[in-house]
Amino acid sequence: MAAAALAALFACTTTSNASDLVFTLKNRTSGTLERFYTSPVGVDDWEEDVFGKDVLEPGESIEITIADGRRVCKYDLRF
């Protein structure tokens, strides 16, 4: 699935305090997304599957929160 077919809207603060990253992920593909992983840029370790036992069907949206306490709002995403 092409990453360009997905829409992720990121919203995080730019203050000096650490803040959670909260965004809405919408599946704009024709296929089911079964897994979703995140990792801060520059870190070679992927976190656990964000979806867990759930999936994201075509047209569905989900709000995702990454609460890792980082001040920088840059993440690698893998489906």
C-alpha positions as a printed Julia matrix, in Angstrom:
79×3 Matrix{Float64}:
   0.0    0.0    0.0
   1.33   3.37  -0.89
   2.04   5.67   2.0
   0.74   8.52  -0.14
  -2.71   6.97   0.02
  -2.85   7.42   3.79
  -3.66  10.6    5.62
  -2.05  11.3    8.97
  -2.81  14.65  10.5
  -0.25  15.55  13.14
  -0.88  17.99  15.95
   1.69  18.63  18.61
   2.8   21.64  20.54
   6.06  23.44  19.94
   6.69  24.49  23.52
   9.81  23.53  25.4
   7.82  21.08  27.52
   7.44  17.48  26.43
   4.01  16.8   24.99
   2.04  13.86  23.68
   1.75  13.49  19.92
  -1.92  13.12  18.98
  -3.05  12.58  15.4
  -5.83  11.07  13.34
  -4.92   8.25  10.97
  -7.38   7.61   8.13
  -7.11   4.59   5.87
  -7.65   5.94   2.36
  -6.6    2.72   0.69
  -8.74  -0.13  -0.6
  -7.06  -2.59   1.76
  -7.21  -3.31   5.48
  -4.33  -1.99   7.59
  -3.41  -4.78   9.98
  -0.33  -3.32  11.67
   1.03   0.14  12.45
   4.4    0.87  14.06
   6.07   4.11  15.13
   9.6    5.04  16.08
  11.23   8.38  16.84
  13.47   9.45  13.94
  17.01   8.18  14.48
  15.97   5.33  16.79
  16.41   1.84  15.32
  13.85   0.18  17.61
  10.2    0.02  16.52
   7.52   0.22  19.21
   4.84  -2.47  19.53
   2.02  -2.59  16.98
  -0.18   0.43  17.73
  -3.3   -1.41  16.52
  -2.77  -4.39  18.83
  -5.51  -6.88  17.91
  -7.51  -4.26  15.98
  -7.32  -3.36  12.28
  -8.17  -0.24  10.29
 -10.61  -0.97   7.47
 -10.8    1.15   4.29
 -12.38   4.53   5.06
 -12.02   4.16   8.84
 -10.19   6.64  11.07
  -8.57   6.28  14.46
  -7.08   8.82  16.86
  -3.6    7.79  17.96
  -1.63   9.15  20.9
   2.12   8.66  21.25
   2.97   9.53  24.84
   6.72   9.07  24.97
   7.66  12.38  26.6
   9.8   13.62  23.71
  10.08  17.3   22.81
  10.7   16.66  19.12
   7.7   15.77  16.97
   9.4   13.63  14.31
   8.54   9.96  13.89
   9.03   7.22  11.34
   5.83   5.32  10.55
   5.58   1.77   9.22
   2.5   -0.15   8.09
